[in-house]
Amino acid sequence: MDEWEKEDALEAIAIIGMTGRFPGAKNVDEFWRNLHDGVESSSFFTDDELLAAGIDSAMLENPRYVKAASILPDADLFDASFFKFTPHEAEITDPQHRLFLECAWEALENAGYDSETYKGRIGVYAGTGLNSYLLNNLNSNAETSDFADLYQLLIGNDKDFLATRVSFELNLTGPSVNVSTACSTSLVAVQMGCQSLLNYQSDMVLAGGVSVHSLLKKGYFYQESMILSQDGHCRAFDAQAQGTIGGSGVGIVVLKRLEDALTDGDYIHAVIKGSAINNDGSAKVGYTAPSIDGQAAVILEAQVLAGIHPENITYIEAHGTGTPLGDPIEMAALQQVFSANTQEKEFCAIGSVKTNVGHLDTAAGVTGLIKTVLALKHKQIPPSQHFKEPNPK
């Protein structure tokens, strides 16, 4: 253990594999190139494209209708025969489940492991977004109306079966837990995966999330004071910040106890030194609003558990939705924690992947984590898009 003190390795978690599919990127390497080059991966549609996709022409004439979204390439494709799915079974399975299953296989492959020959217990902690495929496609299909199909529809589409489907198909015998905490889902999955390893419930963990909208080419209605941007661009922490844009994506990291990863000679992408979760309770302006004190408390707890002093932190990947309410609260929470422990200024950069790919809902957190791991590996902080002047708040 040349680089790591033995006591540090006992509580640390290694990221030994990762995979993902993001707007404008079919894999992690393409994702990094886009981040490095400052590419905004949102798509802006013509009226003809939206009409061909089935959008009502009356909607297109509404000045509040924003003709943009962050699309996941090839979200409709699935290697059904590889996983021994029948064509019908594949057809009635949520694309979110299908993509996550493919990426779970890729993640283990990236980590250098075959689940059929690995002797330890591999856990799965994951979550998925709203199933728009069931609502928009299967629900109106007359061929899926008998009892047998209804049972298959349940297994192939309910959120509860995302993690256990992966465990079944890949023969994983560790805990298989579906996590559902809205846009914090995939980061909570990572945190729970870390705890599973530290508690020796698992020897390896797949953690992440997926969110795919079945209507790919579709805009949205802008509403003042809500989360979505007026023009389809996300300007996190900028004076002109006015919201974010929704998108689809999937991301998975493979976790292992650092001590075991070093012993086994695994490739270590990065190390998680500590993590924490909490809830704001009711001490905030509204149910959907964040809380300064709640965020500050969980940031401080994570730093203490990690044994990291604020002055040693050089980058923060923020939630950074670019909303007039959220950004100032997030910054205030960070300032509260950092200023209580250091008087140093301007030593820590901040960014948000949402300016590149939009808000990926249940996959948002792991996407930001993968971005940060890539930044560490390449020793470069990629640019956040559309930043010109700091938000005065």
Phi, psi and chi 1 to 4 in degrees:
 res  aa     phi    psi   chi1   chi2   chi3   chi4
   1 MET       -   70.4  -66.0 -170.6 -179.0      -
   2 ASP   -67.0  -48.4  -62.3  -25.0      -      -
   3 GLU   -82.1  -22.7  -66.0 -178.1   52.1      -
   4 TRP  -121.9  133.5  -55.5   93.2      -      -
   5 GLU   -67.6  145.9  -64.7  -67.4  -24.9      -
   6 LYS   -60.7  -38.7 -169.8  165.0 -174.2  178.7
   7 GLU   -67.6  -30.0   57.0  -92.6   25.6      -
   8 ASP   -67.1  -40.3  -70.1  -19.8      -      -
   9 ALA   -67.6  -25.3      -      -      -      -
  10 LEU   -64.0  -34.0  -69.8  175.3      -      -
  11 GLU  -108.5   -1.5  -68.5  -65.1  -41.5      -
  12 ALA   -93.1  154.4      -      -      -      -
  13 ILE  -120.0  130.4  -59.6  -63.7      -      -
  14 ALA   -93.7  139.4      -      -      -      -
  15 ILE   -93.4  109.7  -62.6  175.3      -      -
  16 ILE  -106.6   -3.0   63.6  168.0      -      -
  17 GLY  -163.3  154.3      -      -      -      -
  18 MET  -161.6  150.9   55.2 -175.0 -176.0      -
  19 THR  -151.5  163.4 -168.7      -      -      -
  20 GLY  -176.6  160.6      -      -      -      -
  21 ARG  -133.5  127.0  -58.9 -179.3 -166.9  178.4
  22 PHE  -133.2  162.8  -47.8   98.1      -      -
  23 PRO   -51.4  124.3  -29.0   36.8      -      -
  24 GLY    78.0    5.6      -      -      -      -
  25 ALA  -147.2  123.1      -      -      -      -
  26 LYS   -86.2   -8.9  -64.7  179.6 -178.9  179.2
  27 ASN  -157.7  177.9   53.2   53.1      -      -
  28 VAL   -66.9  -36.1  167.9      -      -      -
  29 ASP   -64.4  -44.7  -70.1  -23.5      -      -
  30 GLU   -63.7  -37.4  -72.7 -174.9   13.7      -
  31 PHE   -59.3  -46.6 -179.2   49.3      -      -
  32 TRP   -64.2  -41.7  173.1 -109.0      -      -
  33 ARG   -59.3  -42.0  -79.2 -161.4  -63.0  -88.4
  34 ASN   -64.2  -43.6  -72.6  -17.3      -      -
  35 LEU   -63.1  -47.4  -67.3  171.8      -      -
  36 HIS   -59.4  -40.5  173.9  -86.3      -      -
  37 ASP   -85.7    0.7  -63.9  -19.3      -      -
  38 GLY    68.7   39.1      -      -      -      -
  39 VAL   -86.3  130.7  174.3      -      -      -
  40 GLU   -91.4  118.8 -179.5 -172.2   34.2      -
  41 SER   -96.0   11.9  -63.8      -      -      -
  42 SER   -72.1  154.0  -57.9      -      -      -
  43 SER  -111.6  138.7  -61.7      -      -      -
  44 PHE  -115.8  126.7  -67.8   82.8      -      -
  45 PHE  -101.8  148.8  -48.8  119.2      -      -
  46 THR   -83.1  162.9   65.0      -      -      -
  47 ASP   -60.4  -38.4  -75.0   -1.8      -      -
  48 ASP   -62.6  -40.9  -72.0  -18.5      -      -
  49 GLU   -63.4  -42.9  -74.4  178.7  -53.7      -
  50 LEU   -69.8  -38.4  -68.3  168.7      -      -
  51 LEU   -63.8  -41.3  -71.8  169.5      -      -
  52 ALA   -65.6  -27.3      -      -      -      -
  53 ALA   -83.3   -2.7      -      -      -      -
  54 GLY    97.2   13.1      -      -      -      -
  55 ILE   -79.1  134.6  -55.9  -58.6      -      -
  56 ASP   -62.6  133.3 -168.6  -30.4      -      -
  57 SER   -61.7  -29.3   59.5      -      -      -
  58 ALA   -63.7  -34.2      -      -      -      -
  59 MET   -65.8  -38.3  -66.0  173.8   65.1      -
  60 LEU   -66.2  -25.2  -55.4 -177.2      -      -
  61 GLU   -84.1  -10.5  -64.9  168.7    5.3      -
  62 ASN   -76.3  123.6 -168.8  -46.8      -      -
  63 PRO   -63.3  -17.4   21.1  -32.3      -      -
  64 ARG   -87.6   -4.9  -67.7 -168.6  -61.9  107.6
  65 TYR   -82.4  117.2 -171.0   75.5      -      -
  66 VAL   -95.6  121.6 -176.7      -      -      -
  67 LYS   -91.7   62.7  -56.5  167.0 -174.5  176.9
  68 ALA  -150.0  155.1      -      -      -      -
  69 ALA  -166.7  161.4      -      -      -      -
  70 SER  -101.2  110.0  -73.1      -      -      -
  71 ILE   -97.2  142.6  -65.3  175.8      -      -
  72 LEU   -93.2  121.1 -171.4   65.5      -      -
  73 PRO   -65.9  139.0   21.8  -31.5      -      -
  74 ASP    58.3   33.4  -60.9  -29.1      -      -
  75 ALA   -65.9  -18.6      -      -      -      -
  76 ASP   -86.3   -9.4   57.6  -35.7      -      -
  77 LEU   -89.0  151.6  -57.1 -176.6      -      -
  78 PHE  -159.8  133.8  176.3   57.2      -      -
  79 ASP   -85.0   75.9 -166.3  -12.0      -      -
  80 ALA   -62.3  -42.7      -      -      -      -
  81 SER   -65.9  -32.2   59.6      -      -      -
  82 PHE   -60.9  -38.0 -178.8   83.3      -      -
  83 PHE   -97.1   10.0  -66.4  103.0      -      -
  84 LYS    60.6   35.8  -62.3 -179.3  174.1   58.7
  85 PHE   -83.8  138.4  -84.1   53.8      -      -
  86 THR   -72.2  158.3   67.0      -      -      -
  87 PRO   -55.1  -40.9  -28.0   35.7      -      -
  88 HIS   -67.7  -41.2 -179.0   65.0      -      -
  89 GLU   -61.8  -41.1 -174.0 -179.2   11.9      -
  90 ALA   -64.7  -39.5      -      -      -      -
  91 GLU   -65.1  -34.3 -176.7 -178.9   27.7      -
  92 ILE  -100.2   15.1   63.0  171.2      -      -
  93 THR  -102.2  133.4  -60.6      -      -      -
  94 ASP   -51.9  127.2 -178.0    1.1      -      -
  95 PRO   -53.5  -27.4  -26.9   34.8      -      -
  96 GLN   -64.2  -42.0  -61.9  179.1  115.3      -
  97 HIS   -66.0  -41.9  -69.5 -136.0      -      -
  98 ARG   -63.8  -47.8  -58.3 -170.5  -44.3 -139.4
  99 LEU   -66.0  -39.5  -73.6  169.6      -      -
 100 PHE   -65.5  -37.9 -166.5   84.8      -      -
 101 LEU   -63.0  -46.5  176.7   58.6      -      -
 102 GLU   -59.3  -44.0  -74.3 -172.6  -19.9      -
 103 CYS   -70.3  -30.1  -74.8      -      -      -
 104 ALA   -62.7  -43.8      -      -      -      -
 105 TRP   -61.3  -46.9  174.3  -83.3      -      -
 106 GLU   -61.2  -38.3  -70.3  174.7    6.1      -
 107 ALA   -64.6  -45.6      -      -      -      -
 108 LEU   -64.1  -39.4  -77.0  172.7      -      -
 109 GLU   -63.0  -41.2 -170.9  173.9   51.4      -
 110 ASN   -62.6  -34.3 -179.3  -98.3      -      -
 111 ALA   -79.7  -11.3      -      -      -      -
 112 GLY    88.9   26.8      -      -      -      -
 113 TYR  -126.4  146.1  -74.9   95.0      -      -
 114 ASP  -108.7  117.7 -180.0  -12.7      -      -
 115 SER   -64.4  -22.8   59.5      -      -      -
 116 GLU   -76.4  -22.1  -66.7  -71.0   -8.9      -
 117 THR  -111.3  -12.9   58.8      -      -      -
 118 TYR   -68.6  132.4 -179.0   67.0      -      -
 119 LYS   -84.6  -21.2  -58.6  -57.8 -178.1 -176.6
 120 GLY   -85.7 -176.7      -      -      -      -
 121 ARG   -97.3  125.4  -65.4 -165.4  -60.8  174.0
 122 ILE  -105.5  122.3  -58.1  175.7      -      -
 123 GLY   -97.7  161.2      -      -      -      -
 124 VAL  -130.6  124.1 -177.2      -      -      -
 125 TYR  -126.7  114.5  -69.0   81.6      -      -
 126 ALA  -158.1  162.5      -      -      -      -
 127 GLY  -147.5  158.9      -      -      -      -
 128 THR  -129.9  160.1  179.7      -      -      -
 129 GLY   -85.2 -172.6      -      -      -      -
 130 LEU   -58.2  136.6  177.1   70.3      -      -
 131 ASN   -86.4   87.5 -172.3  -19.7      -      -
 132 SER   -77.4  -18.5   57.2      -      -      -
 133 TYR   -65.6  -42.6 -176.0   68.9      -      -
 134 LEU   -64.7  -42.9  178.0   64.5      -      -
 135 LEU   -67.8  -43.0  -66.3  172.9      -      -
 136 ASN   -94.7  -22.0  -63.7  -40.0      -      -
 137 ASN  -117.9  -58.3  -63.1   70.0      -      -
 138 LEU   -75.1  -32.4  -60.2  178.2      -      -
 139 ASN   -61.6  -29.7 -143.6   25.9      -      -
 140 SER  -101.2   11.6   56.6      -      -      -
 141 ASN   -94.1  115.8 -171.7  -17.1      -      -
 142 ALA   -66.1  -19.3      -      -      -      -
 143 GLU   -77.9   -9.7  -63.7  178.0    7.7      -
 144 THR  -113.9   50.3   57.6      -      -      -
 145 SER  -112.7  -13.7   57.1      -      -      -
 146 ASP   -82.0  170.3   62.2   49.4      -      -
 147 PHE   -62.3  -42.6  179.3   77.7      -      -
 148 ALA   -60.2  -43.4      -      -      -      -
 149 ASP   -66.8  -36.9  -87.6  -27.4      -      -
 150 LEU   -62.0  -37.7  -72.0  174.9      -      -
 151 TYR   -66.9  -43.1 -171.5   67.9      -      -
 152 GLN   -65.5  -38.4  -77.0 -172.3  -56.9      -
 153 LEU   -60.3  -41.4  -81.1  172.8      -      -
 154 LEU   -61.8  -49.3  176.1   67.4      -      -
 155 ILE   -66.0  -37.4  -67.7  174.3      -      -
 156 GLY   -83.2   -8.4      -      -      -      -
 157 ASN  -131.8  -25.1  -69.6  -86.1      -      -
 158 ASP   -69.3  142.0 -165.3  -75.9      -      -
 159 LYS   -55.7  -33.0  -76.4 -173.6  176.0 -172.5
 160 ASP   -59.7  -20.9  -73.0   -1.0      -      -
 161 PHE  -104.2    7.5  -60.8  103.8      -      -
 162 LEU   -63.0  -55.2  176.8   74.3      -      -
 163 ALA   -69.7  -42.2      -      -      -      -
 164 THR   -71.0  -26.9   48.7      -      -      -
 165 ARG   -61.8  -45.2  166.5   77.4   81.5  176.1
 166 VAL   -62.5  -45.5  170.6      -      -      -
 167 SER   -61.3  -38.2  -63.2      -      -      -
 168 PHE   -68.6  -49.9  173.2   74.0      -      -
 169 GLU   -68.0  -32.2  -63.0  -67.1  -15.7      -
 170 LEU  -103.9    3.5  -56.5 -173.3      -      -
 171 ASN    60.0   54.1 -168.4   27.1      -      -
 172 LEU  -100.9  132.4  -48.4 -178.1      -      -
 173 THR  -112.4    4.7   58.7      -      -      -
 174 GLY   -81.7 -176.4      -      -      -      -
 175 PRO   -55.8  140.3  -22.4   32.8      -      -
 176 SER  -125.0   99.3 -165.9      -      -      -
 177 VAL  -123.7  125.3 -179.1      -      -      -
 178 ASN   -86.4  128.2 -163.5   73.9      -      -
 179 VAL  -107.6  134.1 -178.6      -      -      -
 180 SER  -141.0   88.7 -172.9      -      -      -
 181 THR  -130.8   42.7   61.9      -      -      -
 182 ALA    58.1 -135.6      -      -      -      -
 183 CYS   -76.3   -3.4   50.6      -      -      -
 184 SER   -94.1    2.2   64.8      -      -      -
 185 THR   -49.7  -55.0  -70.2      -      -      -
 186 SER   -71.0  -29.2   54.8      -      -      -
 187 LEU   -75.0  -37.0  -85.6 -171.6      -      -
 188 VAL   -63.6  -37.4  171.7      -      -      -
 189 ALA   -60.4  -41.3      -      -      -      -
 190 VAL   -64.4  -44.8  170.8      -      -      -
 191 GLN   -62.3  -43.5 -161.7  -87.8  -12.5      -
 192 MET   -67.0  -35.7  -66.6  179.6   69.9      -
 193 GLY   -63.4  -41.0      -      -      -      -
 194 CYS   -60.4  -44.6  -69.6      -      -      -
 195 GLN   -64.4  -36.9  -67.4  -57.6  -51.5      -
 196 SER   -62.4  -37.9  179.5      -      -      -
 197 LEU   -71.4  -44.3  -70.9  163.5      -      -
 198 LEU   -66.8  -27.2  -65.2  174.7      -      -
 199 ASN   -89.1    1.1  -67.2  -27.4      -      -
 200 TYR    61.0   29.8  -71.3   83.9      -      -
 201 GLN   -80.6  -25.0  -63.5  170.1  -25.7      -
 202 SER  -133.7  156.3  -56.0      -      -      -
 203 ASP  -105.6  -17.8  -60.0  -60.3      -      -
 204 MET  -153.4  151.3 -165.0 -173.2  -51.4      -
 205 VAL  -138.2  136.4  163.3      -      -      -
 206 LEU   -97.3  124.4  -62.6  173.6      -      -
 207 ALA  -135.0  136.4      -      -      -      -
 208 GLY   170.6 -158.5      -      -      -      -
 209 GLY  -162.2  165.3      -      -      -      -
 210 VAL  -143.9  144.2   58.8      -      -      -
 211 SER  -148.1  119.0  177.2      -      -      -
 212 VAL  -134.6  127.0  177.5      -      -      -
 213 HIS   -92.6  126.2  -53.8  -72.5      -      -
 214 SER   -70.3  -31.4   62.1      -      -      -
 215 LEU   -87.4   94.8  -64.5  176.8      -      -
 216 LEU   -70.5  -52.6  -63.7  178.8      -      -
 217 LYS   -90.5   91.3  -68.7 -174.3  177.9  179.5
 218 LYS  -155.9  135.4  179.4 -175.4  178.7 -176.4
 219 GLY   -91.4 -154.6      -      -      -      -
 220 TYR  -155.4  161.8   60.0   87.8      -      -
 221 PHE   -92.1  126.4  -80.1  101.8      -      -
 222 TYR   -77.1  133.5  167.9   73.6      -      -
 223 GLN  -127.9  127.5  -69.5  179.5  -79.9      -
 224 GLU   -59.5  139.0 -167.4  172.5  -10.9      -
 225 SER    72.9    7.4  -59.3      -      -      -
 226 MET   -99.6 -176.3  -62.8  -60.0  -73.4      -
 227 ILE   -80.3  -24.0 -168.6  173.5      -      -
 228 LEU   -86.9  142.7  -64.8  175.5      -      -
 229 SER   -72.4  151.9  165.6      -      -      -
 230 GLN   -75.0  -23.5 -170.8  172.0    5.1      -
 231 ASP  -126.7    9.0   60.7    3.2      -      -
 232 GLY    85.5    7.4      -      -      -      -
 233 HIS  -116.0  143.9  -59.9  -68.5      -      -
 234 CYS  -106.1  123.4  178.8      -      -      -
 235 ARG  -118.8   67.4  -60.7  174.2  174.6   83.7
 236 ALA   -58.9  131.2      -      -      -      -
 237 PHE    64.9   12.9  -55.8  111.6      -      -
 238 ASP   -96.0  155.0 -172.4   76.9      -      -
 239 ALA   -60.8  -26.5      -      -      -      -
 240 GLN   -97.5   13.8  -59.7  -57.8  -46.8      -
 241 ALA   -59.8  131.6      -      -      -      -
 242 GLN  -143.0   16.7   55.1 -177.8  -20.6      -
 243 GLY   132.9 -177.9      -      -      -      -
 244 THR  -120.1 -169.7 -171.4      -      -      -
 245 ILE  -135.7  140.8  178.9  172.6      -      -
 246 GLY   -76.3  157.6      -      -      -      -
 247 GLY  -161.0  175.5      -      -      -      -
 248 SER  -116.9  148.4  -61.0      -      -      -
 249 GLY  -178.8  170.7      -      -      -      -
 250 VAL  -147.3  140.4   54.8      -      -      -
 251 GLY  -148.3  141.9      -      -      -      -
 252 ILE  -140.2  137.1  -59.9  174.7      -      -
 253 VAL  -116.6  148.2  -68.5      -      -      -
 254 VAL  -103.7  124.4 -176.0      -      -      -
 255 LEU  -113.4  148.3  -52.0  174.3      -      -
 256 LYS  -152.8  150.6 -155.9  174.0 -171.9 -177.1
 257 ARG   -57.9  132.4  -71.1 -179.4  -69.9  -87.3
 258 LEU   -56.7  -42.0  176.7   58.6      -      -
 259 GLU   -58.1  -42.7 -169.9  176.4   29.5      -
 260 ASP   -70.1  -38.9  -68.2  -12.7      -      -
 261 ALA   -62.8  -39.4      -      -      -      -
 262 LEU   -67.9  -42.7  -69.5  166.5      -      -
 263 THR   -62.8  -39.7  -60.3      -      -      -
 264 ASP   -85.3   -3.3  -63.4  -19.8      -      -
 265 GLY    71.3   28.4      -      -      -      -
 266 ASP   -69.7  152.6  -65.2  -42.7      -      -
 267 TYR   -76.5  122.8 -176.6   90.9      -      -
 268 ILE  -104.6  111.2  -61.7  171.9      -      -
 269 HIS   -73.5  -39.4  -64.0  -89.2      -      -
 270 ALA  -167.6  170.1      -      -      -      -
 271 VAL  -125.5  131.6  172.9      -      -      -
 272 ILE   -92.7  112.8  -62.1  173.8      -      -
 273 LYS   -86.1  -25.0  -61.7  -79.8  -71.7  179.0
 274 GLY  -172.6  157.2      -      -      -      -
 275 SER  -153.7  157.9   61.3      -      -      -
 276 ALA  -153.4  152.0      -      -      -      -
 277 ILE  -135.1  151.7   57.7  174.8      -      -
 278 ASN  -155.7 -166.8   73.9  -10.4      -      -
 279 ASN  -141.6  149.1 -168.3  -85.3      -      -
 280 ASP   -69.4  -20.6  -68.1  -27.9      -      -
 281 GLY    67.9 -142.6      -      -      -      -
 282 SER  -107.2    5.7   58.3      -      -      -
 283 ALA   -83.1   64.7      -      -      -      -
 284 LYS  -160.1  173.6   50.6 -173.8 -177.9  177.4
 285 VAL   -72.6  -22.5  -64.1      -      -      -
 286 GLY  -169.2  168.1      -      -      -      -
 287 TYR   -58.1  -42.5  174.0   59.5      -      -
 288 THR   -89.1    0.2   59.5      -      -      -
 289 ALA   -90.8  149.0      -      -      -      -
 290 PRO   -82.5  168.8   27.5  -30.4      -      -
 291 SER  -122.3  134.3  156.2      -      -      -
 292 ILE   -62.6  -52.1  -65.1  175.1      -      -
 293 ASP   -64.0  -39.1  -69.6  -18.4      -      -
 294 GLY   -64.2  -44.4      -      -      -      -
 295 GLN   -66.7  -42.8  -73.1 -166.4   26.9      -
 296 ALA   -60.2  -40.6      -      -      -      -
 297 ALA   -63.5  -42.7      -      -      -      -
 298 VAL   -75.5  -32.9   79.6      -      -      -
 299 ILE   -64.1  -46.1  -66.7  165.6      -      -
 300 LEU   -61.4  -43.4  177.6   60.2      -      -
 301 GLU   -61.1  -42.8 -176.9 -178.6   -6.2      -
 302 ALA   -63.0  -40.9      -      -      -      -
 303 GLN   -64.8  -42.8  -71.5 -178.6    5.2      -
 304 VAL   -65.2  -45.6  169.8      -      -      -
 305 LEU   -63.4  -33.4  -70.2  170.8      -      -
 306 ALA   -80.5  -17.3      -      -      -      -
 307 GLY    68.7   33.8      -      -      -      -
 308 ILE  -110.3  128.2  -61.0  -66.9      -      -
 309 HIS   -82.7  140.8 -167.9  -83.6      -      -
 310 PRO   -50.7  -35.7  -28.4   35.2      -      -
 311 GLU   -66.6  -17.4  -72.6 -178.2   12.4      -
 312 ASN   -90.6    0.2  -65.8  -33.0      -      -
 313 ILE   -94.2  123.6  -61.5  172.0      -      -
 314 THR  -111.6   -6.7   54.9      -      -      -
 315 TYR  -153.4  140.5  177.9   70.1      -      -
 316 ILE  -125.7  122.2  -68.3  172.0      -      -
 317 GLU   -88.4  108.4  173.0   62.7   21.5      -
 318 ALA   -86.9  166.1      -      -      -      -
 319 HIS   -63.4  -47.7 -173.2   55.5      -      -
 320 GLY    47.1   60.6      -      -      -      -
 321 THR   -79.9  -10.3   52.3      -      -      -
 322 GLY    74.4   25.2      -      -      -      -
 323 THR   -94.5  148.7   56.0      -      -      -
 324 PRO   -59.8  -28.5  -24.9   34.6      -      -
 325 LEU   -88.8  -46.7  178.5   66.0      -      -
 326 GLY   -69.7  -45.6      -      -      -      -
 327 ASP   -59.6  -49.8  -77.3    6.2      -      -
 328 PRO   -61.3  -36.4  -24.8   35.2      -      -
 329 ILE   -67.3  -42.6  -72.3  176.8      -      -
 330 GLU   -63.2  -43.1 -173.0  167.0   14.4      -
 331 MET   -66.1  -39.6 -171.4   64.4   77.8      -
 332 ALA   -62.9  -39.1      -      -      -      -
 333 ALA   -64.4  -43.9      -      -      -      -
 334 LEU   -63.4  -43.8  -71.5  164.8      -      -
 335 GLN   -62.8  -37.4  -71.5  175.5  -29.9      -
 336 GLN   -61.6  -43.9 -180.0  173.2  -49.5      -
 337 VAL   -71.9  -47.2  175.2      -      -      -
 338 PHE   -69.6  -43.3  -83.0   67.7      -      -
 339 SER   -68.1  -22.3   62.9      -      -      -
 340 ALA   -73.9  -15.2      -      -      -      -
 341 ASN  -124.3   -6.1  -66.7  -78.1      -      -
 342 THR  -156.2  150.6  179.5      -      -      -
 343 GLN  -102.2   -0.9  -60.5  -55.4  -51.2      -
 344 GLU   -67.0  151.8  -66.7  -65.0  -45.1      -
 345 LYS  -126.8  151.2  -56.9  -78.8 -174.0 -178.2
 346 GLU    53.6   44.7  -61.5 -177.0   -2.3      -
 347 PHE  -112.1   -6.1   61.2   88.6      -      -
 348 CYS  -127.9  122.5 -179.5      -      -      -
 349 ALA   -81.5  159.2      -      -      -      -
 350 ILE  -138.1  146.5 -170.3  167.2      -      -
 351 GLY  -155.8  174.1      -      -      -      -
 352 SER  -148.5  123.1  170.7      -      -      -
 353 VAL   -68.3  -15.0   74.9      -      -      -
 354 LYS   -64.5  -23.0  -68.3  177.9 -179.1   64.7
 355 THR   -71.5  -18.5   66.1      -      -      -
 356 ASN   -96.2  -45.3  -58.6   92.7      -      -
 357 VAL  -121.8   -2.5  -62.7      -      -      -
 358 GLY    85.1 -174.8      -      -      -      -
 359 HIS   -91.3  111.5 -166.7  -31.1      -      -
 360 LEU   -92.7   21.5  -54.9 -170.6      -      -
 361 ASP    56.1 -121.1 -169.7   38.7      -      -
 362 THR   -64.2  -18.4   39.3      -      -      -
 363 ALA   -98.8    3.7      -      -      -      -
 364 ALA   -64.0  -46.4      -      -      -      -
 365 GLY   -65.1  -48.0      -      -      -      -
 366 VAL   -67.1  -28.5   74.0      -      -      -
 367 THR   -64.4  -43.5  -59.1      -      -      -
 368 GLY   -65.5  -36.2      -      -      -      -
 369 LEU   -64.5  -46.7  173.9   60.6      -      -
 370 ILE   -62.7  -40.6  -70.0  171.4      -      -
 371 LYS   -56.9  -44.7  169.8 -165.4  167.3 -179.0
 372 THR   -68.5  -38.8  -51.1      -      -      -
 373 VAL   -60.6  -43.1  172.2      -      -      -
 374 LEU   -64.8  -38.0  -67.9  169.2      -      -
 375 ALA   -63.4  -41.1      -      -      -      -
 376 LEU   -63.3  -44.9  -75.2  167.8      -      -
 377 LYS   -63.0  -42.5  -73.3 -176.8   64.5  178.5
 378 HIS   -90.3   -2.1  -66.6  -80.8      -      -
 379 LYS    53.6   43.2  -63.6 -179.5  170.6   61.4
 380 GLN  -150.8  132.7 -177.9  177.4   11.8      -
 381 ILE   -90.8  115.4  -61.8  172.6      -      -
 382 PRO   -71.3  154.1   25.1  -31.8      -      -
 383 PRO   -72.3  142.7   26.6  -34.2      -      -
 384 SER   -85.4  139.5  -69.8      -      -      -
 385 GLN   -80.2  153.8  -61.1  -53.4  -65.6      -
 386 HIS    65.4   20.9  -48.2  -59.6      -      -
 387 PHE   -92.6  122.3 -175.9   85.3      -      -
 388 LYS  -125.0  -50.8  -64.9  180.0  179.9  178.3
 389 GLU  -131.7  137.7  -64.3 -179.6   29.1      -
 390 PRO   -61.6  143.3  -21.0   31.1      -      -
 391 ASN   -60.5  121.5 -173.0  -32.4      -      -
 392 PRO   -62.5  -16.9   21.3  -32.1      -      -
 393 LYS   -87.6      -  -63.5 -178.9 -179.8  177.6
